[in-house]
Amino acid sequence: ATLQTFLTNAKNYDAAHVATVIRDIDLTGVTITPATTYAGTFNGGNHSLKNWSTTSAKPLFTATAAGAVVKDFVLDASCTFTMDETDNKQAYVVATNAGTVSGVTNKASIDYTRATNKPMQHRYFGTIVGYSTGLVSDCHNEGNIKITIPLLDYTETSGNTYQHQRVG
C-alpha cells in the first residue's frame, strides 16, 4: 500500500494495528492528506520520507490517540515545509499527540512568516510534534527553522527543535 492509502485508512485502525515502512518513500509530486486520528503503531523502520514539499501545515497525522506510537524515521533534507496560519497546532509528523512519538529526526527546512497583523493566540509549532499531552522522546531537529513576525519586526533562524513552543 502507498503512504497516502495508509493515511486515508488510518482512522479505521485500532491499537493492535502495526504499519511498518519497508523502504525510503519518495513523495515527489504527492499531496499528503493527513490521517485524522491514529490509534496504532507506525514504525518507520529507520527509513526516510524524501522530496515532500508543502506550503500548508499538513502533518502525516492530525492527531494520535492515547496508546498510539509513531516512531523511527527521518524527514529528509530534500523536504521543504512552509507553515501557514490555518491551525493553532502545527507540525509535520503529528499536530496533536496523545500517544508516543519517538526516534523521529527532521532534516528539512521550515519557514513560517506571519502574514497578517491580527493577534496570534495559543499557537503551537513544532518540526515533529506541534502539541503533546503524550510522550515525545529521542526526536531531533537538524533542519533550519526560520520564523518571521513582521508585526514585531522579529526573525529567528535556528536548528533547534521548537516543540511545544507557544508563539503569541
Buried (B, 14 or more C-beta within 10 A) or exposed (E): EEBBEBBBBBEEBEBEBEBEBEEBBBBEEBEBEBBEBBBBBBBBEEBBBBBBBBEBBBBBBBBBBEBBBBBBBBBBBBBBBBBBBEBBBBBBBBBBBBBBBBBBBBBBBBBBBBEEEEEBEEBBBBBBBBBBEBEBEEBBBBBBBBBBBEEEEEEEEEBEBBBEEEBE
